[in-house]
Amino acid sequence: MPAQKRYKTKYPGVYYIQGKAVGAKKTEKIYYIAFRKNGKLIEEKAGRQFQDDMTPARAAGIRS
């Protein structure tokens, strides 16, 4: 199975993928953050667009 396409946001280190909404048939954005810790790249899930009410700005706040 191929990896899902990542979409950039205007915030550095924040990107999203398109996923299915929980309990619905529509799609939602799943936000991820990327940062370096001790020289190692770490990528974490920040939250879902509808389920967690996540926005790119909130994800950037979590990243900082």
mmCIF file of the C-alpha atoms, coordinates in Angstrom:
data_MODEL
# 
_entry.id   MODEL 
# 
loop_
_atom_site.group_PDB 
_atom_site.id 
_atom_site.type_symbol 
_atom_site.label_atom_id 
_atom_site.label_alt_id 
_atom_site.label_comp_id 
_atom_site.label_asym_id 
_atom_site.label_entity_id 
_atom_site.label_seq_id 
_atom_site.pdbx_PDB_ins_code 
_atom_site.Cartn_x 
_atom_site.Cartn_y 
_atom_site.Cartn_z 
_atom_site.occupancy 
_atom_site.B_iso_or_equiv 
_atom_site.pdbx_formal_charge 
_atom_site.auth_seq_id 
_atom_site.auth_comp_id 
_atom_site.auth_asym_id 
_atom_site.auth_atom_id 
_atom_site.pdbx_PDB_model_num 
ATOM 1  C CA . MET A 1 1  ? 0.000   0.000  0.000  1.00 0.00 ? 1  MET A CA 1 
ATOM 2  C CA . PRO A 1 2  ? 1.521   3.372  -0.966 1.00 0.00 ? 2  PRO A CA 1 
ATOM 3  C CA . ALA A 1 3  ? 2.102   6.064  1.613  1.00 0.00 ? 3  ALA A CA 1 
ATOM 4  C CA . GLN A 1 4  ? -0.535  8.775  1.790  1.00 0.00 ? 4  GLN A CA 1 
ATOM 5  C CA . LYS A 1 5  ? 0.159   12.148 0.239  1.00 0.00 ? 5  LYS A CA 1 
ATOM 6  C CA . ARG A 1 6  ? 1.248   14.870 2.646  1.00 0.00 ? 6  ARG A CA 1 
ATOM 7  C CA . TYR A 1 7  ? -0.099  18.372 2.173  1.00 0.00 ? 7  TYR A CA 1 
ATOM 8  C CA . LYS A 1 8  ? 1.864   21.398 3.378  1.00 0.00 ? 8  LYS A CA 1 
ATOM 9  C CA . THR A 1 9  ? 0.398   24.173 5.470  1.00 0.00 ? 9  THR A CA 1 
ATOM 10 C CA . LYS A 1 10 ? 1.685   27.718 5.815  1.00 0.00 ? 10 LYS A CA 1 
ATOM 11 C CA . TYR A 1 11 ? 3.156   26.763 9.206  1.00 0.00 ? 11 TYR A CA 1 
ATOM 12 C CA . PRO A 1 12 ? 6.630   25.172 9.189  1.00 0.00 ? 12 PRO A CA 1 
ATOM 13 C CA . GLY A 1 13 ? 6.699   21.633 10.527 1.00 0.00 ? 13 GLY A CA 1 
ATOM 14 C CA . VAL A 1 14 ? 2.924   21.154 10.191 1.00 0.00 ? 14 VAL A CA 1 
ATOM 15 C CA . TYR A 1 15 ? 1.334   19.017 7.486  1.00 0.00 ? 15 TYR A CA 1 
ATOM 16 C CA . TYR A 1 16 ? -1.836  16.989 7.032  1.00 0.00 ? 16 TYR A CA 1 
ATOM 17 C CA . ILE A 1 17 ? -3.144  13.915 5.252  1.00 0.00 ? 17 ILE A CA 1 
ATOM 18 C CA . GLN A 1 18 ? -6.691  13.195 4.096  1.00 0.00 ? 18 GLN A CA 1 
ATOM 19 C CA . GLY A 1 19 ? -8.435  10.511 6.144  1.00 0.00 ? 19 GLY A CA 1 
ATOM 20 C CA . LYS A 1 20 ? -11.950 9.255  6.754  1.00 0.00 ? 20 LYS A CA 1 
ATOM 21 C CA . ALA A 1 21 ? -13.952 10.906 9.523  1.00 0.00 ? 21 ALA A CA 1 
ATOM 22 C CA . VAL A 1 22 ? -14.844 8.641  12.424 1.00 0.00 ? 22 VAL A CA 1 
ATOM 23 C CA . GLY A 1 23 ? -18.491 7.607  12.144 1.00 0.00 ? 23 GLY A CA 1 
ATOM 24 C CA . ALA A 1 24 ? -19.089 9.500  8.898  1.00 0.00 ? 24 ALA A CA 1 
ATOM 25 C CA . LYS A 1 25 ? -18.508 8.963  5.202  1.00 0.00 ? 25 LYS A CA 1 
ATOM 26 C CA . LYS A 1 26 ? -16.785 12.285 4.539  1.00 0.00 ? 26 LYS A CA 1 
ATOM 27 C CA . THR A 1 27 ? -13.066 12.988 4.669  1.00 0.00 ? 27 THR A CA 1 
ATOM 28 C CA . GLU A 1 28 ? -11.249 15.036 7.267  1.00 0.00 ? 28 GLU A CA 1 
ATOM 29 C CA . LYS A 1 29 ? -7.739  16.400 7.641  1.00 0.00 ? 29 LYS A CA 1 
ATOM 30 C CA . ILE A 1 30 ? -5.419  14.656 10.079 1.00 0.00 ? 30 ILE A CA 1 
ATOM 31 C CA . TYR A 1 31 ? -2.676  17.053 11.224 1.00 0.00 ? 31 TYR A CA 1 
ATOM 32 C CA . TYR A 1 32 ? 0.878   16.004 12.029 1.00 0.00 ? 32 TYR A CA 1 
ATOM 33 C CA . ILE A 1 33 ? 3.791   17.967 13.469 1.00 0.00 ? 33 ILE A CA 1 
ATOM 34 C CA . ALA A 1 34 ? 7.487   17.428 12.790 1.00 0.00 ? 34 ALA A CA 1 
ATOM 35 C CA . PHE A 1 35 ? 10.373  18.609 14.955 1.00 0.00 ? 35 PHE A CA 1 
ATOM 36 C CA . ARG A 1 36 ? 13.907  17.654 15.908 1.00 0.00 ? 36 ARG A CA 1 
ATOM 37 C CA . LYS A 1 37 ? 14.850  16.417 19.363 1.00 0.00 ? 37 LYS A CA 1 
ATOM 38 C CA . ASN A 1 38 ? 18.516  15.736 20.078 1.00 0.00 ? 38 ASN A CA 1 
ATOM 39 C CA . GLY A 1 39 ? 19.178  15.841 16.322 1.00 0.00 ? 39 GLY A CA 1 
ATOM 40 C CA . LYS A 1 40 ? 16.585  13.165 15.571 1.00 0.00 ? 40 LYS A CA 1 
ATOM 41 C CA . LEU A 1 41 ? 13.480  13.908 13.471 1.00 0.00 ? 41 LEU A CA 1 
ATOM 42 C CA . ILE A 1 42 ? 10.254  13.238 15.382 1.00 0.00 ? 42 ILE A CA 1 
ATOM 43 C CA . GLU A 1 43 ? 6.834   13.226 13.694 1.00 0.00 ? 43 GLU A CA 1 
ATOM 44 C CA . GLU A 1 44 ? 3.683   13.092 15.823 1.00 0.00 ? 44 GLU A CA 1 
ATOM 45 C CA . LYS A 1 45 ? -0.028  13.171 15.193 1.00 0.00 ? 45 LYS A CA 1 
ATOM 46 C CA . ALA A 1 46 ? -1.465  16.468 16.458 1.00 0.00 ? 46 ALA A CA 1 
ATOM 47 C CA . GLY A 1 47 ? -5.168  15.735 15.935 1.00 0.00 ? 47 GLY A CA 1 
ATOM 48 C CA . ARG A 1 48 ? -8.128  15.434 13.591 1.00 0.00 ? 48 ARG A CA 1 
ATOM 49 C CA . GLN A 1 49 ? -9.960  18.328 11.977 1.00 0.00 ? 49 GLN A CA 1 
ATOM 50 C CA . PHE A 1 50 ? -13.466 17.542 13.269 1.00 0.00 ? 50 PHE A CA 1 
ATOM 51 C CA . GLN A 1 51 ? -12.985 15.067 16.103 1.00 0.00 ? 51 GLN A CA 1 
ATOM 52 C CA . ASP A 1 52 ? -10.309 17.137 17.909 1.00 0.00 ? 52 ASP A CA 1 
ATOM 53 C CA . ASP A 1 53 ? -11.275 20.541 16.413 1.00 0.00 ? 53 ASP A CA 1 
ATOM 54 C CA . MET A 1 54 ? -7.687  20.878 15.165 1.00 0.00 ? 54 MET A CA 1 
ATOM 55 C CA . THR A 1 55 ? -6.444  23.668 12.900 1.00 0.00 ? 55 THR A CA 1 
ATOM 56 C CA . PRO A 1 56 ? -2.972  24.266 11.418 1.00 0.00 ? 56 PRO A CA 1 
ATOM 57 C CA . ALA A 1 57 ? -2.479  27.160 13.870 1.00 0.00 ? 57 ALA A CA 1 
ATOM 58 C CA . ARG A 1 58 ? -3.293  24.955 16.880 1.00 0.00 ? 58 ARG A CA 1 
ATOM 59 C CA . ALA A 1 59 ? -0.954  22.254 15.592 1.00 0.00 ? 59 ALA A CA 1 
ATOM 60 C CA . ALA A 1 60 ? 1.813   24.875 15.245 1.00 0.00 ? 60 ALA A CA 1 
ATOM 61 C CA . GLY A 1 61 ? 1.147   25.899 18.850 1.00 0.00 ? 61 GLY A CA 1 
ATOM 62 C CA . ILE A 1 62 ? 1.539   22.295 20.003 1.00 0.00 ? 62 ILE A CA 1 
ATOM 63 C CA . ARG A 1 63 ? 4.755   22.033 17.992 1.00 0.00 ? 63 ARG A CA 1 
ATOM 64 C CA . SER A 1 64 ? 6.251   25.081 19.711 1.00 0.00 ? 64 SER A CA 1 
# 
